[in-house]
Amino acid sequence: SSHFSSSVSAAQLRALAPPHCPGAPTMPEMWSSEQTFALGTDPDVFKGKAALLDPDMYDSVGTVVEKLNSGALAVEEGCCVVLSGSSRQYFLVYAEGLKEKVFFKLSIVEDPLEPVQTGMMG
């Protein structure tokens, strides 16, 4: 009977494990609409550095963030670019903890602590 109970627990464990990615449901949300950066309207800014999602399928940063967190969408490099249907601008979406790496890769300089020439031009 001990053999029987151990095989049942093994089967239960298999049933509990998600088929696609072990541990996915308990992962913290790595994506957030706070973790985005407006790239403007020029695709050359990110060409060859970050993947642009198909604008026909993904035209909203919020939708993309939801799909990334749910596991319905996966991107390489921990970042992707979304063409927003409402503003017609490209938005960089990056995973938590990867901001510096992604910004460096795309040559994005963001330093709010030292505003460049603010108020100096008269």
Rosetta constraint file for C-alpha pairs under 8 A:
AtomPair CA 1 CA 5 HARMONIC 6.45 0.50
AtomPair CA 2 CA 6 HARMONIC 6.40 0.50
AtomPair CA 3 CA 7 HARMONIC 6.41 0.50
AtomPair CA 4 CA 8 HARMONIC 6.39 0.50
AtomPair CA 5 CA 9 HARMONIC 6.38 0.50
AtomPair CA 6 CA 10 HARMONIC 6.31 0.50
AtomPair CA 7 CA 11 HARMONIC 6.25 0.50
AtomPair CA 8 CA 12 HARMONIC 6.17 0.50
AtomPair CA 9 CA 13 HARMONIC 6.14 0.50
AtomPair CA 10 CA 14 HARMONIC 6.33 0.50
AtomPair CA 11 CA 15 HARMONIC 6.20 0.50
AtomPair CA 12 CA 16 HARMONIC 6.20 0.50
AtomPair CA 13 CA 17 HARMONIC 6.33 0.50
AtomPair CA 17 CA 22 HARMONIC 6.21 0.50
AtomPair CA 17 CA 23 HARMONIC 7.75 0.50
AtomPair CA 18 CA 22 HARMONIC 5.92 0.50
AtomPair CA 18 CA 23 HARMONIC 7.64 0.50
AtomPair CA 18 CA 24 HARMONIC 7.68 0.50
AtomPair CA 23 CA 27 HARMONIC 6.50 0.50
AtomPair CA 24 CA 71 HARMONIC 7.69 0.50
AtomPair CA 29 CA 69 HARMONIC 5.54 0.50
AtomPair CA 30 CA 69 HARMONIC 6.67 0.50
AtomPair CA 30 CA 95 HARMONIC 5.32 0.50
AtomPair CA 30 CA 96 HARMONIC 4.98 0.50
AtomPair CA 31 CA 35 HARMONIC 6.87 0.50
AtomPair CA 31 CA 65 HARMONIC 5.69 0.50
AtomPair CA 31 CA 66 HARMONIC 7.94 0.50
AtomPair CA 31 CA 68 HARMONIC 6.70 0.50
AtomPair CA 31 CA 69 HARMONIC 6.03 0.50
AtomPair CA 31 CA 93 HARMONIC 7.80 0.50
AtomPair CA 31 CA 94 HARMONIC 6.82 0.50
AtomPair CA 31 CA 95 HARMONIC 5.12 0.50
AtomPair CA 31 CA 96 HARMONIC 6.19 0.50
AtomPair CA 32 CA 36 HARMONIC 7.62 0.50
AtomPair CA 32 CA 65 HARMONIC 5.90 0.50
AtomPair CA 32 CA 95 HARMONIC 7.72 0.50
AtomPair CA 32 CA 96 HARMONIC 7.91 0.50
AtomPair CA 33 CA 61 HARMONIC 6.73 0.50
AtomPair CA 33 CA 62 HARMONIC 6.14 0.50
AtomPair CA 33 CA 65 HARMONIC 6.39 0.50
AtomPair CA 33 CA 93 HARMONIC 7.63 0.50
AtomPair CA 35 CA 93 HARMONIC 6.08 0.50
AtomPair CA 35 CA 94 HARMONIC 5.88 0.50
AtomPair CA 35 CA 95 HARMONIC 7.13 0.50
AtomPair CA 35 CA 96 HARMONIC 7.26 0.50
AtomPair CA 35 CA 99 HARMONIC 7.92 0.50
AtomPair CA 36 CA 91 HARMONIC 6.40 0.50
AtomPair CA 36 CA 92 HARMONIC 5.29 0.50
AtomPair CA 36 CA 93 HARMONIC 4.50 0.50
AtomPair CA 36 CA 94 HARMONIC 6.32 0.50
AtomPair CA 37 CA 91 HARMONIC 5.53 0.50
AtomPair CA 37 CA 92 HARMONIC 4.98 0.50
AtomPair CA 37 CA 93 HARMONIC 6.72 0.50
AtomPair CA 38 CA 89 HARMONIC 7.05 0.50
AtomPair CA 38 CA 90 HARMONIC 6.17 0.50
AtomPair CA 38 CA 91 HARMONIC 4.55 0.50
AtomPair CA 38 CA 92 HARMONIC 6.30 0.50
AtomPair CA 39 CA 45 HARMONIC 7.19 0.50
AtomPair CA 39 CA 89 HARMONIC 6.96 0.50
AtomPair CA 39 CA 90 HARMONIC 5.26 0.50
AtomPair CA 39 CA 91 HARMONIC 5.45 0.50
AtomPair CA 39 CA 92 HARMONIC 6.57 0.50
AtomPair CA 40 CA 89 HARMONIC 5.08 0.50
AtomPair CA 40 CA 90 HARMONIC 5.52 0.50
AtomPair CA 40 CA 91 HARMONIC 7.42 0.50
AtomPair CA 41 CA 88 HARMONIC 6.99 0.50
AtomPair CA 41 CA 89 HARMONIC 4.87 0.50
AtomPair CA 41 CA 90 HARMONIC 5.84 0.50
AtomPair CA 42 CA 90 HARMONIC 7.68 0.50
AtomPair CA 43 CA 47 HARMONIC 6.04 0.50
AtomPair CA 43 CA 90 HARMONIC 7.43 0.50
AtomPair CA 45 CA 106 HARMONIC 7.26 0.50
AtomPair CA 46 CA 50 HARMONIC 5.51 0.50
AtomPair CA 46 CA 51 HARMONIC 7.91 0.50
AtomPair CA 46 CA 106 HARMONIC 6.19 0.50
AtomPair CA 47 CA 51 HARMONIC 7.72 0.50
AtomPair CA 49 CA 105 HARMONIC 6.83 0.50
AtomPair CA 49 CA 106 HARMONIC 6.27 0.50
AtomPair CA 50 CA 77 HARMONIC 7.80 0.50
AtomPair CA 50 CA 79 HARMONIC 6.69 0.50
AtomPair CA 50 CA 80 HARMONIC 5.60 0.50
AtomPair CA 50 CA 81 HARMONIC 6.54 0.50
AtomPair CA 50 CA 106 HARMONIC 7.76 0.50
AtomPair CA 51 CA 75 HARMONIC 7.98 0.50
AtomPair CA 51 CA 79 HARMONIC 7.55 0.50
AtomPair CA 51 CA 80 HARMONIC 5.02 0.50
AtomPair CA 51 CA 81 HARMONIC 5.90 0.50
AtomPair CA 52 CA 80 HARMONIC 5.96 0.50
AtomPair CA 52 CA 81 HARMONIC 4.56 0.50
AtomPair CA 52 CA 82 HARMONIC 6.06 0.50
AtomPair CA 52 CA 83 HARMONIC 7.68 0.50
AtomPair CA 53 CA 57 HARMONIC 7.78 0.50
AtomPair CA 53 CA 58 HARMONIC 6.44 0.50
AtomPair CA 53 CA 80 HARMONIC 6.85 0.50
AtomPair CA 53 CA 81 HARMONIC 6.08 0.50
AtomPair CA 53 CA 82 HARMONIC 5.70 0.50
AtomPair CA 53 CA 83 HARMONIC 7.63 0.50
AtomPair CA 54 CA 58 HARMONIC 5.92 0.50
AtomPair CA 54 CA 82 HARMONIC 7.96 0.50
AtomPair CA 55 CA 59 HARMONIC 5.31 0.50
AtomPair CA 55 CA 82 HARMONIC 7.09 0.50
AtomPair CA 55 CA 83 HARMONIC 5.89 0.50
AtomPair CA 55 CA 84 HARMONIC 7.94 0.50
AtomPair CA 55 CA 85 HARMONIC 7.94 0.50
AtomPair CA 58 CA 63 HARMONIC 7.20 0.50
AtomPair CA 58 CA 64 HARMONIC 6.56 0.50
AtomPair CA 58 CA 82 HARMONIC 6.85 0.50
AtomPair CA 58 CA 83 HARMONIC 7.57 0.50
AtomPair CA 59 CA 63 HARMONIC 7.88 0.50
AtomPair CA 59 CA 82 HARMONIC 6.46 0.50
AtomPair CA 59 CA 83 HARMONIC 5.63 0.50
AtomPair CA 59 CA 84 HARMONIC 4.81 0.50
AtomPair CA 59 CA 85 HARMONIC 4.87 0.50
AtomPair CA 59 CA 86 HARMONIC 7.93 0.50
AtomPair CA 60 CA 64 HARMONIC 6.39 0.50
AtomPair CA 60 CA 82 HARMONIC 7.03 0.50
AtomPair CA 60 CA 83 HARMONIC 7.36 0.50
AtomPair CA 60 CA 84 HARMONIC 5.26 0.50
AtomPair CA 60 CA 85 HARMONIC 6.43 0.50
AtomPair CA 60 CA 86 HARMONIC 7.82 0.50
AtomPair CA 61 CA 65 HARMONIC 6.16 0.50
AtomPair CA 61 CA 82 HARMONIC 6.35 0.50
AtomPair CA 61 CA 84 HARMONIC 6.70 0.50
AtomPair CA 61 CA 91 HARMONIC 7.42 0.50
AtomPair CA 61 CA 93 HARMONIC 7.62 0.50
AtomPair CA 62 CA 66 HARMONIC 6.28 0.50
AtomPair CA 63 CA 67 HARMONIC 6.25 0.50
AtomPair CA 64 CA 68 HARMONIC 6.06 0.50
AtomPair CA 64 CA 73 HARMONIC 7.70 0.50
AtomPair CA 64 CA 82 HARMONIC 7.83 0.50
AtomPair CA 65 CA 69 HARMONIC 6.17 0.50
AtomPair CA 65 CA 93 HARMONIC 7.87 0.50
AtomPair CA 66 CA 70 HARMONIC 6.14 0.50
AtomPair CA 67 CA 71 HARMONIC 6.03 0.50
AtomPair CA 67 CA 72 HARMONIC 4.96 0.50
AtomPair CA 67 CA 73 HARMONIC 5.25 0.50
AtomPair CA 68 CA 72 HARMONIC 6.15 0.50
AtomPair CA 68 CA 73 HARMONIC 4.86 0.50
AtomPair CA 68 CA 74 HARMONIC 6.04 0.50
AtomPair CA 68 CA 75 HARMONIC 8.00 0.50
AtomPair CA 75 CA 79 HARMONIC 6.56 0.50
AtomPair CA 75 CA 80 HARMONIC 6.64 0.50
AtomPair CA 76 CA 80 HARMONIC 7.89 0.50
AtomPair CA 78 CA 94 HARMONIC 5.87 0.50
AtomPair CA 78 CA 95 HARMONIC 5.34 0.50
AtomPair CA 78 CA 98 HARMONIC 6.94 0.50
AtomPair CA 78 CA 102 HARMONIC 7.89 0.50
AtomPair CA 79 CA 92 HARMONIC 7.05 0.50
AtomPair CA 79 CA 93 HARMONIC 5.54 0.50
AtomPair CA 79 CA 94 HARMONIC 4.22 0.50
AtomPair CA 79 CA 95 HARMONIC 6.18 0.50
AtomPair CA 79 CA 102 HARMONIC 7.11 0.50
AtomPair CA 80 CA 92 HARMONIC 5.92 0.50
AtomPair CA 80 CA 93 HARMONIC 5.43 0.50
AtomPair CA 80 CA 94 HARMONIC 6.62 0.50
AtomPair CA 81 CA 90 HARMONIC 6.39 0.50
AtomPair CA 81 CA 91 HARMONIC 5.45 0.50
AtomPair CA 81 CA 92 HARMONIC 4.54 0.50
AtomPair CA 81 CA 93 HARMONIC 5.99 0.50
AtomPair CA 82 CA 90 HARMONIC 5.58 0.50
AtomPair CA 82 CA 91 HARMONIC 5.14 0.50
AtomPair CA 82 CA 92 HARMONIC 6.49 0.50
AtomPair CA 82 CA 93 HARMONIC 7.34 0.50
AtomPair CA 83 CA 88 HARMONIC 6.28 0.50
AtomPair CA 83 CA 89 HARMONIC 5.71 0.50
AtomPair CA 83 CA 90 HARMONIC 4.44 0.50
AtomPair CA 83 CA 91 HARMONIC 6.26 0.50
AtomPair CA 84 CA 88 HARMONIC 5.16 0.50
AtomPair CA 84 CA 89 HARMONIC 5.52 0.50
AtomPair CA 84 CA 90 HARMONIC 6.16 0.50
AtomPair CA 84 CA 91 HARMONIC 6.98 0.50
AtomPair CA 85 CA 89 HARMONIC 7.77 0.50
AtomPair CA 94 CA 98 HARMONIC 6.61 0.50
AtomPair CA 94 CA 99 HARMONIC 6.42 0.50
AtomPair CA 94 CA 102 HARMONIC 7.24 0.50
AtomPair CA 95 CA 99 HARMONIC 7.20 0.50
AtomPair CA 98 CA 102 HARMONIC 5.96 0.50
AtomPair CA 99 CA 103 HARMONIC 5.87 0.50
AtomPair CA 100 CA 104 HARMONIC 5.95 0.50
AtomPair CA 101 CA 105 HARMONIC 6.21 0.50
AtomPair CA 102 CA 106 HARMONIC 6.29 0.50
AtomPair CA 103 CA 107 HARMONIC 5.81 0.50
AtomPair CA 103 CA 108 HARMONIC 4.79 0.50
AtomPair CA 103 CA 109 HARMONIC 7.07 0.50
AtomPair CA 104 CA 108 HARMONIC 6.13 0.50
AtomPair CA 104 CA 109 HARMONIC 7.76 0.50
AtomPair CA 111 CA 115 HARMONIC 7.03 0.50
AtomPair CA 117 CA 121 HARMONIC 7.11 0.50
